[in-house]
Amino acid sequence: MMNEFTQVLTIGGSDSDGSAGIQADLKTFQANNVYGMSVLTAAVAGNSYGIHDQMLMPKSFIENQIKDIKDDFKVSAFKTGMLSDSNTIKTVAKQIEDKQFGFFVLDPVIITKHGDMLLEQEAYKTLIEDLFPLADLITPNYYEAQKLSGLELNSKDEIINAAKILQELGPKNVLIKGKHSKNETTDVEDYVLLEDGTSFWFSQPFVDTEHINGTGDTLSSTIVAQVALGKNLKESIEYAKKFTYQAIKNVIDVGHKYGPINHFIKNDII
């Protein structure tokens, strides 16, 4: 029958080295046995040493990509990643507010896992005002949760309070990813607050590796895939945590410096 195979979508930026962005999302979708599509918002020229150039897509091109997918495909769940600027965020928000693409996972992409700011202040405000209220789940990293909540996150109680603050910004569910620090971390602990008020922690051993590009993309994309396949949100997050951990733990030898994680993960090790 037409459009019966599970279909999902990523809206975000392209990384030319294939380690993150929509390339990591599409690899994750494939590994999770769903059909993945993409809407390109930006493109960067980079490799394992760093990013050296970038280009933003025009508003009309973003709109046309989304329109063409709406006109033909049956998307069950989707995510957004790097949206670059205020104009891009507003464009995407307007196109997805009809909820045609199903369950929405918003990976904020505000601050890197090392604490470096990626969005200018105007775009940061637009993301909160225009996209957060549409999201079914947001997946901020430790530094993003710090900025969004205004808390230092030095204790579990502060992380719990931060999740409540983030939920008040509009998203139904919140996943705060734990801090990754070579000198401080033995276990990475993520906290989840669901729409109904239930909450839980996920803990996994810290893996000391420079091959961590695309970690956040992979986690959010796996959640998208598993929700689309029919799992509830807790089950989807639990599976995503296991998949991402194994992708980090089983290092793939690509690039000279900051490499990708390994999407060639078999289901029998998750």
Secondary structure, 3 states (H helix, E strand, C coil): CCCCCCEEEEEEEEECCCCCHHHHHHHHHHHCCCEEEEEEEEEEEEECCEEEEEEECCHHHHHHHHHHHHCCCCEEEEEECCCCCHHHHHHHHHHHCCCCCCEEEECCCCECCCCCECCCHHHHHHHHHHHHHHCCEECCCHHHHHHHHCCCCCCHHHHHHHHHHHHHCCCCEEEECCCCCCCCCCEEEEEEECCCCCEEEEEEECCCCCCCECHHHHHHHHHHHHHHCCCCHHHHHHHHHHHHHHHHHCCCCCCCCCCECCCCCCHHHC
